[in-house]
Amino acid sequence: MDDSVQLITILGVAVCLGVLYLRAKAAKTRPPSSTKQRLKTAHVLLIALAVWLVVNFNLQHLNRALGGQPAGEPSTWERIVRFLAGEN
């Protein structure tokens, strides 16, 4: 199962980098974006990062629970992400 998860992760990263490359290539012909548009993009990226972290930590805990391992103490990052996500 670990090999398939790693393959999916590698494919996801490859697709993401490919899209970023194509967008950067197309951006050479367009005028520069406004500050407002850059702030919106940064906001969306921060929200996406927070969602990814929440899902990642939840899946790690689920994997440990299904494996029969003890839950353990959450890390500092996990506490920060749970606080930001509104989970106490």
C-alpha positions in Angstrom: 0.0 0.0 0.0 2.9 2.4 0.7 4.2 2.1 -2.9 0.8 3.0 -4.3 0.4 6.0 -2.0 3.9 7.2 -3.0 3.1 6.8 -6.7 -0.1 8.8 -6.3 1.8 11.5 -4.4 4.5 11.7 -7.1 1.9 11.9 -9.9 0.0 14.7 -8.0 3.2 16.7 -7.6 4.1 16.1 -11.3 0.7 17.4 -12.4 0.8 20.4 -10.0 4.3 21.4 -11.2 3.2 20.9 -14.9 0.2 23.2 -14.4 2.4 25.8 -12.6 4.9 25.6 -15.5 2.2 26.1 -18.1 0.7 29.1 -16.1 4.2 30.7 -15.8 4.8 30.2 -19.5 1.4 31.8 -20.4 2.0 34.7 -17.9 4.9 36.0 -19.9 2.5 37.4 -22.5 0.0 38.9 -20.0 0.3 42.2 -18.1 1.4 41.9 -14.4 -1.4 41.1 -11.9 -2.6 43.6 -9.5 -1.8 43.6 -5.7 -5.5 42.7 -5.0 -5.2 39.7 -7.2 -2.0 38.6 -5.6 -3.6 38.9 -2.1 -6.5 36.8 -3.2 -4.1 34.1 -4.6 -2.1 34.1 -1.4 -5.4 33.8 0.6 -6.5 30.8 -1.4 -3.1 29.1 -1.1 -3.1 29.6 2.7 -6.6 28.1 3.0 -5.6 25.2 0.7 -2.5 24.6 2.9 -4.6 24.6 6.1 -7.1 22.2 4.6 -4.3 19.9 3.4 -2.7 19.9 6.9 -6.0 19.1 8.6 -6.7 16.2 6.3 -3.1 15.0 6.6 -3.2 15.0 10.4 -6.6 13.4 10.5 -5.5 10.6 8.1 -2.3 10.0 10.2 -4.4 9.6 13.3 -6.9 7.3 11.5 -4.0 5.2 10.2 -2.5 4.9 13.7 -5.9 4.0 15.2 -6.6 1.3 12.5 -3.1 -0.1 13.1 -3.7 -0.4 16.8 -1.0 2.0 17.8 -1.6 4.4 20.8 -2.7 7.9 19.9 0.2 9.7 21.7 0.5 13.4 22.4 -0.2 15.7 19.4 2.7 17.7 18.1 2.8 21.5 18.2 1.9 21.7 14.5 -1.1 19.5 15.1 -2.3 21.7 17.9 -1.9 24.8 15.8 -3.7 23.3 12.8 -6.5 22.0 15.0 -6.9 25.4 16.7 -7.0 27.2 13.3 -9.5 24.6 12.0 -11.8 25.3 15.0 -11.4 21.8 16.5 -10.6 21.9 20.2 
